[in-house]
């Protein structure tokens, strides 16, 4: 039976309640009986889902939105110090709690699985949530994206397992104490918070040190950064490696594409095991193997968990098919780091066969573009053509000299066919002029580029039937 509600969180107020991480915690608290309130910059389907759970959601940020009797104010690292609700909390003496502390409190008394890594966290967390639910284990989960199946990023379950996405971007994953930790990969990212790979490795070492006594680390045997992290560990934590490397404890023997699915065969405890992954791409197959290894570490029989993993059909924004019009399919991708971009483009190439692929890419963060713009451009060269938008700033202020031109120049140097489009409103028409029947359009990025999918489909639906590429 899952534990009850932490007293300090019985009347929480969330600043930025509509965010992926924040809304998940708010949903679980509401489901546990808390009087949840909060604010967000704009209304959304997430805000409506929270209201349906009984939460009070204000649109816009204002001091009067914070109730005097709030037990705490929950914030993420994106909330600025001059936020009026945060200033009001200081005046009233209301405690301020980081979202990672709130999530850690929700996991107390349960058996947490924390999924970390530079890429693939949302997918792997989702695979575990769906497969454990399929097995009737009723897990709680908090994910950085909405599942296709349950249609939510979080749920309070009655079982004793809690699956959580563990974010390294601001070191908040140091707050968790998992029974099983997954590390999918270790790369330099989040350049505003990490200056070097050494800092990244130190941060992940701290996370590993938080695994409870008798717990297990599941970590990639293939990824160079993960192998280096494993080498640096002192051996005090039970470690299970997975991947295609010959020395992997759970060895991937084959990944066979089958349209938009894959058939995966692994060697586990000396015996082969074959199962289906219902999303395309080798990297998603590896995520499923990580989820399998983590479930086995919790004591779930592999023969039961493996087929249950096939119930996972995707997460919104992770190679999500948005629709088809005029013979053109539109797929949405959250990829915003070069490694993710490359993986998703390779997956779509394998699934699409001879189809022509056009990417609409929106860079995310000035700091990431400054450090990785060249690699982003090189990744775009894997598509047949690319449209590149302005940088989505998110929480950052502009950096002089850092623009999308860094990516465009690198892409062209790599041989890519690139069209800059600075006005998002023009994208649907530009894409319609560049595509024809049989083509595939991939909207890509962590910002609001996802909004363009329906608009592109609407524009394509108005194309003449014998559309030709421009």
N, C-alpha and C positions, 0 to 999 in steps of 0.2 A: 504494500500500500504506500502510495507517495506521501511525503510529509506535508504538513500544512503550510500556512502562510507566515513568513517572518514578520514579527511585530513592526519592525522599522519600515516595512514596505506595505503596510495595510492601507495607507492613503497616499500613494506616490503621485508626484506630478512630473511628467516627462517633457523636457524641452526638446523638440524635434521628434515627437512621438511617431511620426509617419515613416521614419527611416527603417531600413531593413532590420538592423540589429535591435533598435529601440522598440519597434512595434512588436517584435517577437516576445520580448520580456514583458511588455505591457499586456499582451494577450494572455500569457501564462498567469500573470498576477490576477488579471480579471477573472480568469477561469478558476483560480483558487479562492476567489471571494474578495479580493481587494477592491477598494473604491478608487479606481484609476482615473486620472485626469492628465491633460497635457495639451501641448500646442504644436502646430506645424506651420510651415510657411505657406502651404497651399492645401486645399482639400484634395482628397484622393479616395480611391477604392479602399486603401488600407485604413484611412480614417473612418470610412463607413463601416468597415468590418469591426473596428474597435468600438464604435458606437453601438453596434449590434450586440456586443458583449457587455454593454452597460457603461462603457467609458465615456467621459466628457472630453470632447476634442475641440479645442479652439483653433481658429484659423488666424494666423498672424501671431506675432510675439508682443505681449504687452504685460506690464506689471500686474494689472488687475486680473489677469487670467489665473494667477497663482492664488489659491485659496489659503486663508490664514491658518486653517487647521491641517494643511498638508503635512504628512509625517516625514517626507523627504522630497528632494528634487533630484531627479535622475538625469544625468547628462552624458553625452558622448564627448570624445576628444574634439569633435567638430564645432562644439558650442563655444562661442567667443565670450570673453570675460565681460564685455559690455552688454550682453543680452539683458534686456529689461527684467525678465523673470528671474534671472540669476542674481541680478542686483537686488531685487525685491526679496529673494530668499535670504540674502545676507542681512537685510534690514530686519527681517522677522526672526532671524536666528534659526531658520529651517536647515537641517543638515543637507549637504549636497553629496550625492552618491554617484560614482561613475557606473556606467551601465555594466561594466565587467564585474564590479562588486555585487551589483544586483543579481546578475546571472549566477555568480558563484554561490550566492545565498540560496537561490532556487535549487541548486544541485546538491545542497547539503542533505545527508541522509540517504542519498541515492547512489547508484552505480554509474558514474559518469564516463562516457566516451567523448573525448575532446579531439576534434579533427583540426590539425594545423598543417601549414605548408603555404608556399607562395602562391600556388595555383591548385584548384580542384577541391577546395574545402567545401564549398556549397554542394557540389555534386556528390561528394563522398558522404557528407553528413546526411544528405537527402536519401541516398541509397540505403543507408542504415535505417533511417526513420521509416521508410516505406517497407523494407524487408522485415524488420522487427514487428511492425504493425501487421504485416501479412501473416506472420507466425503467431499472432494473437498475444504478443508480449506487452502491448499497450504502452510503448515508451513515451516519455516526454521528449520534446525536441525543440531546439531553437536554431534556426537556419537563416543564412543571409540571402534567401530568395524564396519565392513561392513555389511549392510543389505543384506539378500538373495534377496529381491524383487527389490528395486531400485539399489542395487549393489554399494552403496556408504556409506561412513560414514558421509557425510555432504551435505547439499543442501541449496542454497539461494532460498527461496520461496517468492511468492508475497503476502502471507497472513500476518496477524498481530501477529501470534503466533510463538515463537521461543522456541524449545525444546532442552535443553542442558544437557549433562551429567556433573554433578558437582563433581569434584574430591577432596576428603578430604585428599589425601595422603600427600600433601605439604601445606595444608590449603588454596589452591588457590580458593576454593569455597567461601571464605569470600569476594571475589571481586564482586559477582553477587548480583543483586537486583530483585529476582523473584516475580512475582505475585502469583504463586503457587510453593511451594517447596514440594518435596516428600522425606521422609526419610524412607528407606526400613528396615534398621537395623543399629545397632550401636555396633561394636565390636572392640577390640584392634587389630590393624594391623599397618603396616608401622612403624615398630619398630625403624627405623633410625630417625623418626621425632616425634614420640609420646612415652613417657616413661611410661604412665599409662592410665587407663580408665578415670581417672579424667581429664587428658589433652584432651582425645578424647571427652568427654562430653562437656568440655568448648569450644572446637572447633566447635562442632555441635550447641551449644547454640549461638555462634557468627553467624553461618550461618542462624539460625532461625531469629536472630535479623535483618538480612538483607532483610527479606520479606517486601515488600512495604506495606504501610498503606492500610488496607482493603483487603489484600491478605490472602492466606490460606496455612496452613501447613497440608499435608496429611502424616500420620505417622502410622507405624505398631502398632497394639494393642496386638500383640502376642509376639514380640521379647523383651526379658528382657531389653536389653540395650536401646531400643526405648521407652519402658514404663518408664524407669528411667529418660530418657531425657524429656519425656512429664511431668513427675512429677515435674521436676526442672524448667519448664517454668513458667512465671509469669501470663499467661493467657491473655496477650495483643494481641496475634495473634489468629485468628480463627483457630481451630484445628479440623480436621476430622480424626478419627482413622478407621483402617480397619483390618480385620483378622477374625479368628475363635473365639476369645474371646467373651464371652457373652455381654460384655459392648462395643463392637466395633460399631462405627457409621455405617459403611458399613460392615455387618457381612457375612462372608463366611459360607454358610450353608452346602455345599458339593462340593467335587472335585472328579469326577468320571472318572477314566482312560478309554480311548477308543483308544487302540493301541498307536500311537504316538501323540494322541490328548487328551484333557480333556474337560469334560462338567462341567462347573462351575455354581453354583447357589448362589446368594447373596441376602441378604435382604437390600434393599435401600429405605429409606423413608417409612418403614413399609410394603413394598410389595416385593415379590420375583421376581428375574430377572435371567434368565438362558441364558448362552451364551457359545460359543465354544472357547477354546484356542488351537491353532493349533501346539503346541509343548508339549512334555510330561513333567510331574513332577508337584508336588504340589507347589513347590517354584515358578515355572513359572506361575502357576495359580494365586498365590498371587501377583506376579508382575503385572499381567493383571488387578487385582482388584484395585491395587494402581493407575494404569494408568486410569482406569475407574473413580475412585474418583477424580483424578486431573482434568480430562476433564469436569466432572460435576461441579467442583469448578469454572471452566472458563465459565460455562454457556451452555455447550453442553449437550443436552438431553441424558440421560442414555440409553433410548430406541434406539437411533441412534448410539451411540458410542459403545455399547456392541457388536452388530453384526459386526461392522467394525473392532473390535479387532481380529476377526478370520482371517483377511487378513494378519496378521503377521505370517510369516512362519519360522522365525529364523534369527539369526545373525551368520555370519561366526565365527567359533570357539566356539559357544555356542551349544553343542550337535548337531553339524553339521555332517550329514551323508556324508562321503567322497566317499563311494562306496562299492562294494561287489566283492569278488573274492574267488573262491574255496569254496563257501558256507559260507564265513566269512564276516560279515559286519564290516566296520571300521568307527568309529565315532570320531570326534574331540571335545575336551572340553578345555575351557580356565581356568577351575577351578585350583586355586593354593593356596587357603586358606582352612583349614580343613572343615569349614562349607560348602563351595562351593563344595569341593570334595565329601562330604557326600551326599549333595543334588543331585548332578549329578549322583552319583552311585545308589542312591535310585530310582531316576527317570528312569534310564536305567534298573534297576532290575524290576520295575513295568511294563515297556514297553516291555522288552525282554522275560518275562515269564520264561520258563525253560532254556533259552539259557545260556551257560557258558560265563562269562565276564572276560576278561583279560585287565588289565590296564597297559599302558606304561606311567609311571609318571616321569616328569622332575621337580624337586624342583626349585622354583624361589626365588632368593635372599638368601644370607648367613644369613642376620639378621632375616628373616622370618623363615628360617630353624632352627636357634638357638632357637628361642622363641617357635615355634610351631611344631617342628619336631616330637615330640611324638604323637601329635594329628593327624598329616599327616599320620603317620604310622598306627594309629588306624583306620583312614578312609579307607586306602587301604585294610584293612581286610574285607571290605564289598564286595570286588571282589573275584572271584574264584582263581585268580592268578595275580601277579603284576611283572612288570619289572621296576626297578628303575634306573634312569640315574644320572649322575653328576649334581651338582647344576648349574643352569643357572645364571650367576652373574649379568646380566643387567648392572646397573649403579654402582654396589658395588665392592669393593676390597675384596679378601678372608679374612675370619676371622679364626685365628688359631684354629684347633680342630673342626671346623664346616664342616662336609661333609655329603654326603647322607647316611653314615652309621648310623647317628642318626635316620633317618627315617626307614631304613631297620631293625635295631634292635627293634624299637618300633613295627613295623609291624609284625615281627616274634613273639614278645612277645604277640601280640594280636591274634596269630594263623594264620597269613597270609602266603601264599605260595609266597615267594619273590625271584626273580632272579636279582642280580645286573648286569648291563651291562654298563661299563664305556665308551666303544667305540660306539658311535651312529651308525656307519656304520654296526655294527653287529646286530642291533636290528631287521631288517626285517627277517633275517635268524632265529634268536632266536624265534621270534614270530611265524614264520611259523612252527617251530618245536614244538610249544606249543599249537597250535590250530587245530581244525578240523571243518568240515561242521556243521553249526548251531551255531557256537561260535560268540561272539561279541568282538571286540577289541576297546578299548577306549584310544586314545592318549590324555594325560592330562597335562596341565601346561601352564604358560603364556609366555614361551620362544619359542625356535625354534623347540620344539618337534612336532609342527604342521607339519613340513616338512616331518616327518616320515610316515604320513598317505599314501600318494601316493607310497612311496617306499615299504611299507608293502603290499599294494595292488598288486604292480608289482611282488613282490616276491611270494605272494600267487597265482597269476595267473599262475605261472610256476610249481605249485604243481601238483603231480599226482592226478587224479580224485578221487581216493579212499584214500585221505589223512587221516591220523589218528594222534591223539594227541601224542606228545612225552612225 
